[in-house]
Amino acid sequence: MNCVIGEDCIIIRGAVTMWDLKRVLDDLNPLLLLKGYEPKYYFEGFLSPEERGIVLTIKLARGLSKEDKRAIKLFMETLGISVTEGIDAGEK
């Protein structure tokens, strides 16, 4: 899986099972809610290894702080997810 962290959007690509996404969201969702980002989740794609997997787009009510971007990046990397940041993920 890979992740793109934008100003007000996080995109996770390449999940082939719902368990992959559950593992991420179980810890990420409480953080986003606690910080008042009011996340909205959009799922696209197919649960199939033959396909490119599911794309999860998380739209946030406001922009991420630098500290929160860094924390999310470290969290994703500890799960083995490659991260790109500084790109306007909302346009991808």
Residue pairs with C-beta under 8 A, 6 or more apart in sequence:
1 12
1 13
1 14
1 15
1 20
1 53
1 80
1 81
1 82
2 12
2 13
2 14
2 81
2 82
2 83
2 84
3 10
3 11
3 12
3 13
3 76
3 81
3 82
3 83
3 84
4 10
4 11
4 13
4 83
4 84
4 85
4 87
4 89
4 92
5 64
5 69
5 72
5 73
5 83
5 84
5 85
5 86
5 87
5 89
6 87
6 88
6 89
6 90
6 91
6 92
7 63
7 64
7 88
7 89
7 90
8 59
8 60
8 61
8 62
8 63
8 64
8 90
9 57
9 58
9 59
9 60
9 88
9 89
9 90
10 28
10 57
10 58
10 60
10 72
10 89
11 55
11 56
11 57
11 58
11 89
11 92
12 21
12 24
12 55
12 56
12 58
12 81
13 52
13 53
13 55
13 56
14 52
14 53
14 54
14 55
15 21
15 53
15 54
15 56
16 47
16 48
16 49
16 53
16 54
17 47
18 47
18 54
21 54
21 56
23 79
24 76
24 79
24 81
25 41
27 75
28 58
28 72
28 75
29 39
31 68
31 71
31 72
31 75
32 38
32 39
32 58
32 60
33 39
35 68
36 61
36 62
37 60
37 61
37 62
37 64
38 60
38 61
38 62
39 58
39 59
39 60
39 61
40 58
40 59
40 60
41 56
41 57
41 58
42 56
42 57
42 58
42 59
43 54
43 55
43 56
43 57
44 54
44 55
44 57
45 51
45 52
45 53
45 54
45 55
46 53
46 54
47 53
47 54
57 89
59 90
64 72
69 85
73 83
73 85
76 83
77 83
